[in-house]
């Protein structure tokens, strides 16, 4: 499988930015992960790991790159700002969660 790349845009007036840290708007990591997983067509059963390295501010665009891991049951992701800074990386399990 070739790596898959998608973009996620967070509006400048995104409601979560202003309330996360007053006077220092940052998009919460949980919201970033939710948006990242939503870009995966196979669906995700769980997050194995995630590491955040750089804040994302309202109005910024992320480039998400998905690649295969050692097993077909997991995929790796990297998120970078449009300028290239690494924001987050991690591994998710593929498939639907058990009922």
C-alpha positions as CSV (number, residue, x, y, z in Angstrom):
1,X,0.0,0.0,0.0
2,X,1.2,3.5,-0.9
3,X,1.1,6.1,2.0
4,X,-2.1,8.0,2.1
5,X,-2.0,11.7,2.8
6,X,-4.9,14.0,3.8
7,X,-5.3,17.5,5.1
8,X,-7.3,18.7,8.1
9,X,-8.2,22.3,8.5
10,X,-9.1,23.9,11.8
11,X,-11.1,27.1,11.3
12,X,-9.7,30.3,12.8
13,X,-12.8,30.6,15.0
14,X,-12.9,26.9,16.0
15,X,-14.8,26.8,19.3
16,X,-12.5,24.5,21.1
17,X,-9.4,26.7,20.6
18,X,-10.4,29.7,22.7
19,X,-11.5,27.7,25.7
20,X,-8.6,25.2,26.0
21,X,-6.1,27.8,27.2
22,X,-7.5,31.3,27.6
23,X,-5.6,33.9,25.6
24,X,-3.4,31.1,24.1
25,X,-5.8,29.2,21.7
26,X,-4.7,25.6,21.1
27,X,-6.6,22.8,19.5
28,X,-6.9,20.0,22.1
29,X,-5.0,16.7,21.4
30,X,-8.2,14.6,21.8
31,X,-9.8,16.6,19.0
32,X,-6.8,16.3,16.8
33,X,-6.8,12.5,17.3
34,X,-10.5,12.3,16.6
35,X,-10.1,14.2,13.3
36,X,-7.0,12.2,12.3
37,X,-8.8,8.9,12.9
38,X,-11.8,10.1,10.9
39,X,-9.5,10.3,7.8
40,X,-8.8,6.6,8.0
41,X,-11.2,4.8,5.6
42,X,-10.8,1.4,7.3
43,X,-12.0,2.7,10.7
44,X,-9.9,2.4,13.9
45,X,-10.6,0.1,16.8
46,X,-8.2,1.8,19.1
47,X,-5.2,4.0,19.6
48,X,-2.1,2.1,20.5
49,X,0.1,5.2,21.0
50,X,0.1,8.9,20.3
51,X,2.8,11.5,20.9
52,X,2.2,15.2,20.6
53,X,5.3,17.4,19.9
54,X,3.9,20.8,18.7
55,X,0.7,22.8,19.4
56,X,-1.9,23.3,16.7
57,X,-3.7,26.7,16.7
58,X,-7.0,27.6,15.3
59,X,-6.6,28.5,11.6
60,X,-3.8,26.0,11.0
61,X,-3.8,23.1,8.5
62,X,-2.5,19.6,9.3
63,X,-1.1,17.2,6.8
64,X,-1.8,13.6,7.9
65,X,0.3,10.8,6.4
66,X,-0.8,7.2,7.0
67,X,1.6,4.3,6.4
68,X,1.4,0.6,7.2
69,X,3.1,-0.8,10.2
70,X,4.6,-4.3,10.8
71,X,1.1,-5.8,10.8
72,X,-1.9,-5.1,8.5
73,X,-4.0,-4.7,11.6
74,X,-2.2,-1.4,12.5
75,X,-1.3,1.8,10.8
76,X,1.1,4.6,11.6
77,X,0.3,8.2,11.3
78,X,2.3,11.5,11.3
79,X,0.7,14.9,11.4
80,X,2.7,18.0,10.2
81,X,1.7,21.6,10.0
82,X,1.7,23.1,6.5
83,X,5.1,24.6,7.3
84,X,6.6,21.2,8.1
85,X,6.7,21.0,11.9
86,X,5.9,17.6,13.3
87,X,2.8,17.9,15.4
88,X,2.0,14.3,16.4
89,X,2.7,10.7,15.5
90,X,1.2,7.4,16.6
91,X,-0.2,3.9,15.8
92,X,-3.8,2.9,15.6
93,X,-5.4,-0.5,15.4
94,X,-7.6,-1.1,12.3
95,X,-11.1,-2.4,12.2
96,X,-14.3,-1.9,14.2
97,X,-14.3,-2.1,18.0
98,X,-16.0,-5.1,19.5
99,X,-19.7,-4.8,20.3
